């Protein structure tokens, strides 16, 4: 529920410039919590109460006003949400907690709008049971357990979230999500097209390439980076360079690019490391290959960023993919218009 989209907190809590002290305290408290993404428990901490000017505002009152604010924003969204819209599913992990978010995309008065409707953890958390708008993907709140990740459960969850805005799945015209089997099945069940994430497809294509042509180089550099993270080696490297090693992440090809770029920047310092560090450096031939490859990897990185731009259309994506395929036919299984990864039912 974006503050910028709906005029900020003042549009919902302060009707005019002439407000009483309590209204001002409520506004500032909610603004403080929301703007800094703070947990409700923060409000009850001793130092918070000591240094903040809450003038008798209690924890329960804060939750009450937060629910009222949410209801006000929901009402605004209902008024603006059109009868036809697309939905975007996005998932991420933060501190070992997995989340899924539901956005709606629509055009209002000639302007494209993207609004967050709901987000929820994929692992049950009974501590969230009293928070309005937080729903698990399956019932059974008695215990914390892994939820069902089937397409049917996702459709049920989407239907439940849309009902809060007096909409149904019949209003959905398309889905934007990763090209996984669950999302394909979900789009098939809803009888709408799945617009697979273009950057996700390119990410998979480049990962395939990296595992093939660059596997030995990445493995060697990763080993050096891991050695540099060892306690004694990290201390030695810190004396020679301000930069720290970066490691390869299995799910993001860009981490391979970032690791190689960081390695190249650290190379002069690594070559000055004492012999006791026992760094198994790549051969000169490997280093030359890395130097030749970095411009290509930089190109992939720029293409990936372009695909994530708001003004990048589906037509732009097709032109880019066709250009990439003309240079790298081996990526056909990921980037071709009729690739198996594309939802076609």
Order of alpha helices (4+ residues) and beta strands (2+ residues): alpha-alpha-alpha-alpha-beta-beta-beta-alpha-beta-alpha-beta-alpha-alpha-alpha-alpha-alpha-alpha-alpha
